[in-house]
Each structure stands twice: as structure tokens, then as C-alpha cells.
Amino acid sequence: MSILSYLHVVVTTRLAELRRDSERGDSPVPTAVIIAGLVAVAMAVTALALTKANNWMTGIPNHTNP
């Protein structure tokens, strides 16, 4: 019976600690700023890939666009 009492106290204490610490999900940087940064990086990578692909295609002799 003592092990059940011990487990009950451990679980109850841990749940109380988790409820008390309500600041766990807060971030100093808002989510919108993070998303805007990811979009900017994705646009830069896409532009770089497009530029590299266009330069590669224009390097082919006698190339005409379809």
C-alpha cells in the first residue's frame, strides 16, 4: 500500500508543478514574426533556384523556349 501512496504523491506533485508553470508556451518572438521570416527565406531560396535554372538553360547552345 505504501508504494501506491508514494506514486499518488509523486503524480499529484508533478501535476501541481505543471499547472503552476503557466508561462511554458510563451515565446519572446511572436509566431507571426517567425512565419514572416520563414516566408522570406523560402522566397529567397526559390528565387535563387529559378535564377540558377534559367542560367543553366540559357547556357545550352541553340536553346529556344517552347
Secondary structure, DSSP 8 states (H G I E B T S, - for coil): -HHHHHHHHHHHHHHHHHHH-TTTT--SS-HHHHHHHHHHHHHHHHHHHHHHHHHHHHTSTT----
